[in-house]
Amino acid sequence: MQGTTTNLSKFIIVSLVIIFTVVMSVYFMFSNKVMVPAVSEMAIGIDVGIQPDRLSRQPPLTHDDVFVDETEAQAIFDKVRIYCWILTTKSGLVSKAAGVNFTWAPRCNKHVFFASASGDETILNQQQPPPDAPPTSPAPTVNFNLEAGDRKEYQTANGDTFTVIAIDDMMFIDSPEGYDNLTEKSREVLQYLYIQEMENFDWFLKADDDTYVIMENMRFLLHGLDPDKPAYMGFQLEPAWFDSPYMSGGAGYVFNRAGLKVLVEGGIQKKGMCQEKGSFEDLEVGRCALRAGVPIYSSVDRFERESFHPDHINDYIPGPPPQWLYFYARNKPKGGSECCSQLSVTFHRMQTRDMLVFDHLLYKTHVFGRHMIGSYKDFFTYKKIKKLPNGVPTVKTT
């Protein structure tokens, strides 16, 4: 009888533990307390249509499974320190951001996802998908318990204040969500980086949550420039009817720490110097940078091939490139094998499924006996851009 009672007690205890575990799992799934959703395998499953249990049964290859020498990549990782700030939305934090975090973001020296604390969510992309694009699922509705985050208020040199709420690798800016508010949102992020992180990193990379970045190539591109001499780089857009060139936001743009300092002190924090709200975020950041005196450096390689790409790789290979590029790009777009530098750094409009495939091909696949030959010296020319096609100076002198 005593043995039966003992077994019954054990059965009851085990049952209670199982019930408690299930209840807590359901609670955390549907409660507002989000536990690092950006690295969630479930989030990747949501975005690419894979059941989470399949992800757990098929773990990715580790470096122990791949024969690769990363000596040079690791050496430049320590020499060119890059802070990656990734613009997203609250729903993007549990879908798109997961793919970014599962692939390229951990190769940054530090990466943080920035979303808005309030307002309606809209896509970050300015352009609508093509008519023949497959239908996409609506973004999940997500509520975050921002009261549980680390809230800090910052004051700028001109007396402006803004609030940042930190939850793990996520930051919530107090500007409202929505495409029309991206200029305000980015200005606050840039001021936060200036106040909090400027002395800790060499370069600051802005990317969207559908941008894929090859960080090793990015570091190689940037290592040829002095982080203490102002510089601004990316995929250069400069339609002749605009008064200022600028870098495509989707392709990603970078400021070094000296450029960030000039941008904030000479532009963002000077009343009336730069537009504070509305318009297009990448245009206004670029216009502000040039008004403040940050020079643009070319990112094409010595073969005149682009390294930053504002569209999906399928739009370049096999080509031709999207029509809009012919009106906006500084350099004439190229399709096929001439489209992209051998050391390309970014591609835009990449969905999570694309990122997973791209990452596997780049980092887990190799063609035996093939290695880059010749000297890397002068692979990028680092020309300083001085004028628009219509002759307007990139840095105003009056």
TAKA-V575037 format. One record per residue. N is the residue number from 1. RES is the residue in one letter. PSI is psi in radians with two decimals (999 if undefined). Layout:
N	RES	PSI
N	RES	PSI
//
This chain:
1	M	-0.72
2	Q	-0.71
3	G	-0.70
4	T	-0.73
5	T	-0.72
6	T	-0.78
7	N	-0.67
8	L	-0.71
9	S	-0.76
10	K	-0.72
11	F	-0.73
12	I	-0.73
13	I	-0.82
14	V	-0.73
15	S	-0.74
16	L	-0.69
17	V	-0.76
18	I	-0.80
19	I	-0.76
20	F	-0.75
21	T	-0.78
22	V	-0.79
23	V	-0.78
24	M	-0.63
25	S	-0.78
26	V	-0.69
27	Y	-0.87
28	F	-0.46
29	M	-0.65
30	F	-0.09
31	S	3.01
32	N	-0.14
33	K	1.79
34	V	2.16
35	M	1.68
36	V	1.08
37	P	-0.38
38	A	-0.36
39	V	0.24
40	S	2.26
41	E	-0.59
42	M	-0.67
43	A	-0.70
44	I	-0.72
45	G	-0.72
46	I	-0.76
47	D	-0.54
48	V	0.05
49	G	0.46
50	I	2.34
51	Q	2.39
52	P	-0.59
53	D	-0.50
54	R	-0.65
55	L	-0.72
56	S	-0.49
57	R	-0.27
58	Q	1.28
59	P	2.60
60	P	2.75
61	L	2.47
62	T	2.99
63	H	-0.44
64	D	-0.37
65	D	-0.14
66	V	2.31
67	F	1.81
68	V	2.46
69	D	1.95
70	E	0.36
71	T	-0.88
72	E	-0.70
73	A	-0.70
74	Q	-0.63
75	A	-0.75
76	I	-0.42
77	F	-0.69
78	D	-0.35
79	K	-0.60
80	V	1.68
81	R	2.08
82	I	2.22
83	Y	2.09
84	C	2.06
85	W	2.17
86	I	2.03
87	L	2.28
88	T	-2.95
89	T	3.03
90	K	-0.75
91	S	-0.58
92	G	-0.44
93	L	-0.42
94	V	0.31
95	S	-1.44
96	K	-0.76
97	A	-0.48
98	A	-0.73
99	G	-0.69
100	V	-0.79
101	N	-0.43
102	F	-0.26
103	T	-1.57
104	W	-0.47
105	A	-0.69
106	P	-0.21
107	R	-0.09
108	C	2.75
109	N	-0.53
110	K	2.46
111	H	2.51
112	V	2.41
113	F	2.28
114	F	2.14
115	A	2.95
116	S	2.62
117	A	-0.34
118	S	2.98
119	G	2.93
120	D	2.56
121	E	2.38
122	T	2.84
123	I	2.62
124	L	-0.41
125	N	2.35
126	Q	-0.67
127	Q	2.58
128	Q	2.67
129	P	2.67
130	P	2.72
131	P	-0.54
132	D	0.14
133	A	2.50
134	P	2.63
135	P	2.55
136	T	2.66
137	S	2.56
138	P	2.58
139	A	2.44
140	P	2.55
141	T	2.20
142	V	2.36
143	N	2.29
144	F	2.48
145	N	1.45
146	L	-0.33
147	E	-0.40
148	A	-0.12
149	G	2.97
150	D	1.84
151	R	2.21
152	K	2.47
153	E	2.35
154	Y	2.56
155	Q	2.30
156	T	3.03
157	A	-0.46
158	N	0.16
159	G	-0.11
160	D	2.64
161	T	2.63
162	F	2.74
163	T	2.44
164	V	2.28
165	I	2.10
166	A	2.28
167	I	1.79
168	D	-2.14
169	D	0.44
170	M	2.46
171	M	2.35
172	F	2.09
173	I	2.56
174	D	0.11
175	S	2.65
176	P	2.74
177	E	2.91
178	G	2.57
179	Y	-0.64
180	D	-0.21
181	N	0.16
182	L	-0.57
183	T	-0.85
184	E	-0.74
185	K	-0.83
186	S	-0.63
187	R	-0.70
188	E	-0.69
189	V	-0.80
190	L	-0.65
191	Q	-0.64
192	Y	-0.79
193	L	-0.69
194	Y	-0.75
195	I	-0.72
196	Q	-0.55
197	E	-0.08
198	M	-0.69
199	E	-0.14
200	N	-0.22
201	F	2.81
202	D	-0.66
203	W	2.68
204	F	1.98
205	L	2.19
206	K	2.31
207	A	2.74
208	D	2.98
209	D	0.02
210	D	0.46
211	T	2.32
212	Y	2.30
213	V	2.29
214	I	1.66
215	M	-0.60
216	E	-0.72
217	N	-0.62
218	M	-0.80
219	R	-0.70
220	F	-0.73
221	L	-0.78
222	L	-0.36
223	H	-0.29
224	G	-0.04
225	L	2.57
226	D	2.11
227	P	-0.21
228	D	0.16
229	K	2.07
230	P	2.36
231	A	2.62
232	Y	2.22
233	M	2.77
234	G	-2.73
235	F	2.03
236	Q	2.16
237	L	2.32
238	E	1.25
239	P	2.52
240	A	-0.40
241	W	-0.01
242	F	2.66
243	D	0.04
244	S	2.39
245	P	2.82
246	Y	2.86
247	M	2.40
248	S	2.21
249	G	-0.64
250	G	-0.64
251	A	-0.27
252	G	2.46
253	Y	2.75
254	V	2.46
255	F	2.44
256	N	3.07
257	R	-0.57
258	A	-0.67
259	G	-0.70
260	L	-0.72
261	K	-0.80
262	V	-0.74
263	L	-0.82
264	V	-0.87
265	E	-0.68
266	G	-0.12
267	G	-1.22
268	I	-0.69
269	Q	0.04
270	K	2.01
271	K	2.29
272	G	-0.14
273	M	-0.73
274	C	2.67
275	Q	2.37
276	E	-0.45
277	K	2.79
278	G	-2.93
279	S	-2.77
280	F	2.26
281	E	-0.88
282	D	-0.65
283	L	-0.83
284	E	-0.61
285	V	-0.77
286	G	-0.77
287	R	-0.72
288	C	-0.72
289	A	-0.75
290	L	-0.63
291	R	-0.60
292	A	-0.35
293	G	0.39
294	V	2.08
295	P	2.61
296	I	2.39
297	Y	2.42
298	S	2.52
299	S	0.19
300	V	2.69
301	D	-3.07
302	R	-0.18
303	F	0.20
304	E	0.57
305	R	2.44
306	E	2.59
307	S	-0.46
308	F	2.45
309	H	2.07
310	P	0.03
311	D	3.02
312	H	2.59
313	I	-0.51
314	N	-0.36
315	D	-0.23
316	Y	-0.66
317	I	1.97
318	P	-0.12
319	G	-3.14
320	P	2.87
321	P	2.79
322	P	2.54
323	Q	-0.63
324	W	-0.47
325	L	-0.54
326	Y	-0.36
327	F	-0.42
328	Y	-0.55
329	A	2.50
330	R	-0.81
331	N	2.50
332	K	2.19
333	P	2.59
334	K	2.49
335	G	3.07
336	G	-2.65
337	S	-0.28
338	E	-0.03
339	C	-0.64
340	C	2.41
341	S	2.59
342	Q	-0.47
343	L	0.87
344	S	2.67
345	V	-0.55
346	T	2.69
347	F	2.44
348	H	2.99
349	R	0.68
350	M	2.09
351	Q	2.96
352	T	-0.75
353	R	-0.73
354	D	-0.76
355	M	-0.74
356	L	-0.76
357	V	-0.82
358	F	-0.78
359	D	-0.69
360	H	-0.74
361	L	-0.65
362	L	-0.70
363	Y	-0.25
364	K	0.06
365	T	2.44
366	H	2.57
367	V	2.05
368	F	2.34
369	G	0.00
370	R	2.16
371	H	2.62
372	M	2.29
373	I	2.95
374	G	3.10
375	S	2.48
376	Y	-0.18
377	K	2.34
378	D	0.43
379	F	-0.67
380	F	2.45
381	T	-0.44
382	Y	0.69
383	K	2.45
384	K	2.20
385	I	2.23
386	K	-0.55
387	K	2.70
388	L	2.89
389	P	-0.53
390	N	0.15
391	G	-0.04
392	V	2.25
393	P	2.54
394	T	-0.42
395	V	2.04
396	K	2.45
397	T	-0.07
398	T	999
//
